[in-house]
Amino acid sequence: MSSSIEVTNKTFDEIAEGDSASFSRLVTDREIKLFAAVSGDHNPVHLDPEYAAGTQFGECIAHGMLTGAFISAAIATELPGPGTIYLGQTLQFKAPVFLGDTLTVNLEVTGKHPKKPWLTLHCDVVNQEGKSVASGEANVMAPAKKETVTLIAPPDIQLIEASGD
């Protein structure tokens, strides 16, 4: 995997209703642990296989907001891309996401509001079987300036176990 890639955004003026893009990502144990570390959400249904085995899911599931973060990544890298400002998001979780699932975020421009100026995007996230796991709507401010930027992968993050009383 490359440590950097070049990405070109789409400006508000270049975007039309009906434009679409997609972004795929494999859900791994490492990502779930890193998301727990960053978010502070250490719910055992996400992290403890023994605990999760006793739930309705029978195994660990990903955090719902990890799926939401993948939507953010799709908006930031695909449509409209770098320079986009997130204004709001509605999100409904429809099915659990398991380790090893490949999620695809599908974005479609459903509204263009020139007086604001911002866009409304329909967001649907499906797993490798085509089953919708989350959907919603995002409002974003698309960039006014066309630019190509280099996205650099963050340095490897080490998990640190909490200690204390």
C-alpha positions as CSV (number, residue, x, y, z in Angstrom):
1,M,0.0,0.0,0.0
2,S,1.3,3.4,-0.9
3,S,2.0,5.9,1.9
4,S,0.7,8.8,-0.3
5,I,-1.6,9.4,-3.2
6,E,-2.7,12.4,-5.3
7,V,-6.3,13.4,-5.3
8,T,-8.1,16.1,-7.3
9,N,-11.3,17.6,-6.0
10,K,-14.4,18.6,-7.9
11,T,-15.5,22.2,-7.4
12,F,-19.0,23.4,-6.6
13,D,-19.3,24.7,-10.2
14,E,-18.2,21.3,-11.7
15,I,-20.7,19.3,-9.8
16,A,-24.2,18.5,-11.0
17,E,-27.2,16.7,-9.5
18,G,-26.9,13.0,-10.2
19,D,-23.0,13.0,-10.0
20,S,-21.9,10.0,-8.0
21,A,-18.8,8.3,-6.6
22,S,-17.9,5.3,-4.4
23,F,-15.2,4.4,-1.9
24,S,-14.5,0.9,-0.6
25,R,-12.8,-0.2,2.6
26,L,-12.1,-3.5,4.4
27,V,-13.1,-3.6,8.0
28,T,-10.2,-5.1,10.1
29,D,-9.6,-5.9,13.7
30,R,-6.9,-3.3,13.7
31,E,-9.2,-0.6,12.4
32,I,-11.8,-1.4,15.1
33,K,-9.2,-1.2,17.8
34,L,-7.8,2.0,16.5
35,F,-11.3,3.5,16.2
36,A,-11.9,2.5,19.9
37,A,-8.7,4.1,20.9
38,V,-9.4,7.3,19.1
39,S,-13.1,7.6,20.0
40,G,-12.9,6.2,23.5
41,D,-15.7,3.8,22.7
42,H,-14.6,0.6,24.3
43,N,-18.0,-1.2,24.2
44,P,-17.1,-5.0,24.6
45,V,-19.4,-5.8,21.6
46,H,-16.7,-4.3,19.5
47,L,-13.6,-5.5,21.2
48,D,-14.2,-8.7,23.3
49,P,-15.0,-11.8,21.2
50,E,-16.1,-13.8,24.3
51,Y,-18.6,-11.0,25.3
52,A,-19.8,-10.5,21.7
53,A,-20.4,-14.3,21.3
54,G,-23.2,-13.9,23.9
55,T,-24.9,-11.1,22.0
56,Q,-27.5,-11.2,19.3
57,F,-24.7,-10.8,16.8
58,G,-22.7,-13.8,18.0
59,E,-19.4,-12.1,17.2
60,C,-17.7,-8.7,17.4
61,I,-19.2,-5.9,15.3
62,A,-17.7,-2.7,14.1
63,H,-18.7,0.6,15.7
64,G,-21.5,2.3,13.8
65,M,-19.6,5.5,13.6
66,L,-16.7,3.7,12.0
67,T,-19.1,3.2,9.1
68,G,-19.9,7.0,9.4
69,A,-16.2,7.7,9.3
70,F,-15.9,5.8,6.0
71,I,-18.6,8.1,4.6
72,S,-16.5,11.1,5.7
73,A,-13.5,9.6,3.9
74,A,-15.5,9.1,0.7
75,I,-16.6,12.8,0.8
76,A,-13.1,14.0,1.6
77,T,-11.4,11.9,-1.1
78,E,-13.9,11.2,-3.8
79,L,-16.9,13.6,-4.0
80,P,-16.4,16.5,-3.8
81,G,-12.9,15.7,-2.4
82,P,-10.1,17.7,-0.7
83,G,-11.3,21.1,0.7
84,T,-14.8,19.9,1.3
85,I,-16.4,21.1,4.6
86,Y,-18.9,18.8,6.3
87,L,-22.0,20.6,7.4
88,G,-24.2,17.8,8.7
89,Q,-25.1,14.2,8.4
90,T,-28.1,12.0,9.0
91,L,-27.4,8.3,9.3
92,Q,-29.5,5.2,9.9
93,F,-27.8,1.9,10.7
94,K,-29.5,-1.0,9.0
95,A,-27.3,-4.1,9.6
96,P,-24.3,-5.0,11.6
97,V,-20.8,-4.7,10.2
98,F,-18.5,-7.6,11.0
99,L,-14.7,-8.0,10.9
100,G,-13.7,-8.9,7.3
101,D,-16.6,-7.1,5.7
102,T,-15.8,-4.9,2.7
103,L,-17.9,-1.8,2.8
104,T,-18.6,0.4,-0.2
105,V,-19.8,3.9,0.4
106,N,-21.9,5.2,-2.5
107,L,-22.5,8.9,-2.8
108,E,-24.9,10.7,-5.1
109,V,-25.5,14.4,-5.4
110,T,-29.3,14.9,-4.8
111,G,-29.3,18.7,-4.3
112,K,-27.2,21.6,-5.3
113,H,-28.0,24.8,-3.4
114,P,-26.1,27.7,-5.1
115,K,-27.3,30.5,-2.8
116,K,-25.7,28.8,0.2
117,P,-23.5,27.3,-1.6
118,W,-23.7,23.7,-0.5
119,L,-24.6,20.2,-1.7
120,T,-26.9,17.5,-0.5
121,L,-25.5,13.9,-0.9
122,H,-27.4,10.7,-0.6
123,C,-25.1,8.2,1.2
124,D,-25.6,4.5,1.1
125,V,-23.1,2.0,2.6
126,V,-23.3,-1.7,1.4
127,N,-21.3,-4.7,2.4
128,Q,-19.7,-7.2,0.0
129,E,-23.0,-9.0,-0.4
130,G,-24.7,-5.8,-1.6
131,K,-26.7,-5.5,1.7
132,S,-27.2,-1.9,2.9
133,V,-25.6,-1.5,6.3
134,A,-26.2,2.3,6.7
135,S,-27.8,5.1,4.7
136,G,-28.4,8.8,5.2
137,E,-27.9,12.3,3.8
138,A,-24.9,14.6,4.1
139,N,-24.8,18.4,3.6
140,V,-21.4,19.7,2.5
141,M,-19.8,22.8,1.3
142,A,-17.9,21.9,-1.9
143,P,-14.6,23.7,-2.6
144,A,-14.6,26.7,-4.8
145,K,-11.0,26.2,-5.8
146,K,-9.8,23.4,-8.0
147,E,-6.8,21.7,-6.6
148,T,-4.8,18.4,-6.5
149,V,-3.3,17.5,-3.2
150,T,-1.2,14.7,-1.9
151,L,-2.8,12.7,0.8
152,I,-0.3,11.3,3.2
153,A,-1.0,8.3,5.4
154,P,-0.6,9.0,9.1
155,P,2.2,7.3,10.9
156,D,1.5,3.9,12.4
157,I,-0.4,4.4,15.7
158,Q,0.4,2.2,18.7
159,L,-2.4,1.3,21.0
160,I,-1.6,2.0,24.6
161,E,-3.5,0.1,27.3
162,A,-5.1,2.4,30.0
163,S,-3.7,2.0,33.5
164,G,-4.7,3.6,36.7
165,D,-7.1,3.1,39.6
